[in-house]
Amino acid sequence: MFFSGDSSTRKRVDLGGRSSKERDRKKLVEQTRFERNRRLQLRQNNSAALKIQKCFRGRKLVEAERSEVRERFFTRFGKHFQIVDRQCFGPDSDFLRWLLFFFNPKNAADCSALVEVCQLLQKLDQDNVLDIISLFAGADYPSNKALVEYRVKKFALACIQAIYENRIQLRDQLMASKHSGAPAILLLDALHLLIDDRLPWACNTVSYLLQRNVFSMFRNVILTLKEVAIQGLVGDVSSLERVLALIISHVGQTPCVCPNVDPSWSFSSQLLTIPFLWRLFPHLKEAVDFVTLATFLLEAIPPIKTLNEGGKQNSNTYDDEMLVDDERAEKVLNGDLELQIYNAIDPRFLLQLTNVLLGGVSLANNSYIGGPNDKEAAAVGAACAFLHVMFNILPLERIMTVLAYRTELVLVLWNFMKCCHDNCKWSSLSKLSAYLPEDAPGWLLPLAVFCPVYKHMLMIVDNEEFYEQEKPLPLDDIRCLIVIIRQALWQLLWLNPVAPPNFSKSPVDTFAMKKHPLEFLQHRVCVTASELLSQLQDWNNRRQFTPPSDFHADGVNDYFISQATMENTKANDILKLAPFLVPFTSRAKIFASQLVAARERNIPHVPYVRNRFRVRRDHILEDAFDQLNALTEEDLRGLIRVTFINEFGAEEAGIDGGGIFKDFMENVTRAAFDVQYGLFKETADHLLYPNPGSGLVHEQHLQLFHFLGTVLAKAMFEGILVDIPFATFFLSKLKQKYNYLNDLPSLDPELYRHLIFLKHYEGDISGLELYFVIVNNEYGEQAEEELLPGGKNLRVTNENVITFIHLVANHRLNFQIRQQSSYFLRGFQQLIQKEWIDMFNEHELQLLISGSVDGFDLDDLRAHTNYAGGYHQEHYVIEMFWEVIKCFSLENQRKFLKFVTGCSRGPLLGFKHLEPLFCIQRAAGSASEEALDRLPTAATCMNLLKLPPYRSKEQMEQKLLYAISAAAGFDLS
């Protein structure tokens, strides 16, 4: 305790504030952990030593046992097997059992014994399958099947190992004549005998050999051959070539069950990469299915991404997605190799490739009498498998244009498909295709290729070609095609759906294609066939060539409709992927039920309406814009009540029970969509589309488009029909679709005619002095705009004219109105969900907005009419009224409907769904002559007709015609 004079023993102080006991505890824990780890390491070392010793002793004992069995074998059967007979190969004999147990390919004596056995086997072979089976299995093969197959597998592998290990010594014999009797030939001929396709164990034996990487062994054997060895063998097939051909025939062929081996050990990797292979084995080409092989090779590489002109990869929407499963991480190709592959996909290559693949398939319509033969079915199956994989690996923009416009692929596939359909021959394709299981639908592969190529072709086909010239397919054939695709989709989606793995959002999921090829193929057929059938439905809407019911599936019933509104059901999936399979009226009912459910979810729980608008009649658009834009999405879904302010600043009398709001919506839409307001323009057919120059008219034009999208959505949400005819190419923007050349006639018929002239121009287009620029003319201001970077200096030629036509159509139909359409869509989707609209095409969407154009059912209107002011259903004035309306022409009936409801079209689902119901009220006043001379009046906001009690049918007809014509702006006098 006292200072001793030695400064080295100074007491240590822990600056961290810890006591010495705490330090000792920590040191003790660390020391204990170290000792525990040391003991664990010692136990692991002892365990490893025991395993090594055990393995070594086991190997030593096995070698000793093999030496003992080898000595016993030669003692019993002799060095040259003088006493071996047919019975020695049977299941009860020890001959093969002992030989296969001790055989070592590096032992010269063992290899000599194996050669002797192979020679004996060939002497006993009578070239009879049953004789070979009885030789190894005796009289009862089924009972001895497992033992026999095991021995044959080991025997075949031993032959290959013997050749591989002694390839240097045997290289001069490998290409010798079949009858030379050389050891190498004896081994190869015995191997060929053991894996003969006629034997029941052939497939299992080859599968066993493939799993032992025999192609790698054969590669090393072939590389030791001298080129001089083939001298004198012209026209003859060597034993080695016969064996290779027999093994190769099992790779990827049905009904063979041989598994796909690792690509690095496969035939393509190990043998096809040998230089001058075909010079050594000229007859091997006949055994190789190069299309199946190319499909396998193509499937093994990662997808080639789209490259720009500089050879750099373009950005991919899906690159930023996080992969949940580590397995899905794709290998990436070397950049230089990827660029070489990308540049190799040129039009000439694709043209030659397609001609080679389908060279043996006929183009003629009537060439398949009784159905295609097996050779044609196999050719189509192999070609379609290759193209299907190519679509998912290589960049589509380098492929589709060539296949669609420069080959006969569409015609060839269609004639084949039509023949299979007419003759019920689809099953033959599944049996002969190496890519499909035997029980898979035969139409899967042809549809997987035909649908995307034909869809691409339709993008540039003009109306005259499609309807008048009936190119590329006759309209009768298209009707048949619609039936085939409709039936295929219904089978895949409803009758026999296969629950696919969760494919990624990327259009091309190569991981899924490799791991689940059949499910991925079905998924791609569903997607591409749905897109094509939707496109054909658009063509049918432009000019009908087949009844709309041809697109409807036969099995849609009440059960289907009840399931369609429920998430994660087959019916709901069909509505999302292929809605055209369901009749339009059924989808309209589903849409109406979705709107009702959405409105009910937003019914306020308080007795008052939260959103009330005060709107000046002479500033209705401005007030609506200010007040509607101030609401949240939740408020927009709720009730809105409107009070009108007259020109003197006073509130108009009346309580808004829904009718005044309807009047408000009608006035807003009438004013905002008027072409004089400058936001919309009219086509030659008086259809509305956004004005590309709207920014020159209104400074806040984009906000106004957002507002109008909200207005239209609110009208649809509340079930209010608005009589606004939109252009089809604009309605496609509500579905977030692109427009193509065939949509251009409705916007600019003159420009369309000029583009079609260019498309069919037979001279030198470069002489027309056209460049990749377009002139915009809005309100007298002309501006030149490039269609491509550097377009001012890029001349239009015969080679790039199709691209020019595409770009011009895209500029007018998509680019010019992109901002206006985008803001309109944002406002629209505040109330109407995208999946609701995706159930309908553009023609059907117009019906949802404005109602049916086919007139209306007068009996239905009469059955759902209310009466007031003393009128009732059997009143003589009412009976006279319905007789007058019935005698009206269709045009006058539409004018009458617009007069009383504000829309010339009836509700899609009938007048039962008109809000509020139509009502006829007796006009105020007595039945004096002065009162009877009045015209009938209407309150469209309430769907109300105020009808004086006219005394005669003629008087009523005259007054009604004057009233509805005056309201429509016509003068019948």
ABEGO torsion letter per residue (X at the ends): XBBAGBAAABBBBBAAGBBAAAAAAAAAAAAAAAAAAAAAAAAAAAAAAAAAAAAAAAAAAAAAAAAAAAAAAAAAAEAAGAABBAAAABAABAAAAAAAAABBAABAAAAAAAAAAAAAAAAABAGBAAAAAAAAAEABAAAAAAAAAAAAAAAAAAAAAAAAAAAAAAAAAAABBAAAGBAAAAAAAAAAAAABAABAAAAAAAAAAAAAGAAAAAAAAAAABBAAAABGABGBBBAAAAAAAAAAAABGBOABABBBBBAAABAAAAAAABBGAAAABAAAAAABBAAAAAAAAAAABBBBBBBBAAGBBBBBAAAABBBABAAABBBBBBAAAAAAAAAABBAAAAAAAAAAAAAABBABAAABBGEBBAAAAAAAAAAAAAAAAAAAABBAAAAAAAAAAABAAAAAAAAAAAAAAAAGAAAAAAAABAABBAABBAAAAAAAAAAAAAAAAAAABBAAAAAAAGOABBAAAAAAAAAAAAAAAAAAAAABBBBBBBBBABABBAAAAAABAAAAAAAAAAAAAAAAAAAAAAAAAABBABBAAAABBAABBAAAAAAAABBGBAAAAAAAABAAABBAAAAAAAAAAAAAAAAAAABBABABBABBBBBBAAAAAAAAAAAAAABBAAAAABBBBBBBBBAAGBBBBEBBAGAAAAAAAAAAAAAAABAAAGABBBBAAGBBBBBAAAAAABAAAAAAAAAAAAAAAAAAAAGBBBBBBBBAAAAAAAAGBBBBAAAAAAABAAAAAAAAAAAABABBAAAAGBBBBBBBBBGGBBBBBBABBGAAABBBBAAAAAAAAAAAAAAAAAAAAAAAAAAAAAAAAAABBAAAAAABBAAAAAAAAAEBAAEBBAAAAAAABBBBGGBBAABAAAAAAAAAAAABBAAAAAAAAAAAAGBABBBAAEAAABOBBBBBBBBBEBABAAAAABBBBBBAAAGBBBBBBBABAAAAAAAAAAAAAAAAGBBAX
